[in-house]
Amino acid sequence: MIAAEFGSTPWGRAWVRSVAAIAASGPNALLPRARTLARNHAVELTTEPGRIEARVSAADAVQPVHIDVPLWSPQTQAQVRRLLEKSLAEHPVLIAGDLSDSFEADLRQEGIPVAAGLDELRAECACRSRKRPCVHILATLYALAQQIDERPALAVGLRGGATDPVAPPLPGWIALTALDPVAFYGD
């Protein structure tokens, strides 16, 4: 079985579903082009809580894209933090930026959406296309799904959830920064 190019994790899949939701009434001719742009690294993406900024290179032009993502409410953020701490306790060996799939399932079970629906996003693109969302916005969302697949904590951070609780160190492990290279290797 070949891994999915977009949405290979439950975290990225949530965002891919939000993009595909617009095609429910019929095929959207822009989706293949948007996937091609994302696949070919035509999207330069930066994120911060509640905001996605992108520069999409297509047809010899660069289009700036701005997408505002609704943040979770403070109550939801507190609930996410509790679920995250529980997940980190159950999976203490996750690397930075990674989250367990069971944590995403816990969020879903609690009715906390990882991805925002297209109707919840405020997306702007400077292109002349009358069709919204345009191919540049869709490509940005596909590129976002790829980044979330690589680093699931981005999905939680984008919605305003804290993803940086300090997990307890594993017994017998020493932080690399705690070592003195001169003393370690000798004179």
Stockholm file with secondary structure:
# STOCKHOLM 1.0

chainA/1-187         MIAAEFGSTPWGRAWVRSVAAIAASGPNALLPRARTLARNHAVELTTEPGRIEARVSAADAVQPVHIDVPLWSPQTQAQVRRLLEKSLAEHPVLIAGDLSDSFEADLRQEGIPVAAGLDELRAECACRSRKRPCVHILATLYALAQQIDERPALAVGLRGGATDPVAPPLPGWIALTALDPVAFYGD
#=GR chainA/1-187 SS CCCCSSCCSHHHHHHHHHHHGGGTTSCCTHHHHHHHHHHTTCEEEEEETTEEEEEEEETTEEEEEEEECCCCCHHHHHHHHHHHHHHHHHCTTCCTTCCCHHHHHHHHHTTCCSSCCTTTCEEEECSCCCSSSCHHHHHHHHHHHHHHHHCTHHHHHHTTCCCCCCCCCCTTCCCGGGSCHHHHHCC
#=GC SS_cons         CCCCSSCCSHHHHHHHHHHHGGGTTSCCTHHHHHHHHHHTTCEEEEEETTEEEEEEEETTEEEEEEEECCCCCHHHHHHHHHHHHHHHHHCTTCCTTCCCHHHHHHHHHTTCCSSCCTTTCEEEECSCCCSSSCHHHHHHHHHHHHHHHHCTHHHHHHTTCCCCCCCCCCTTCCCGGGSCHHHHHCC
//
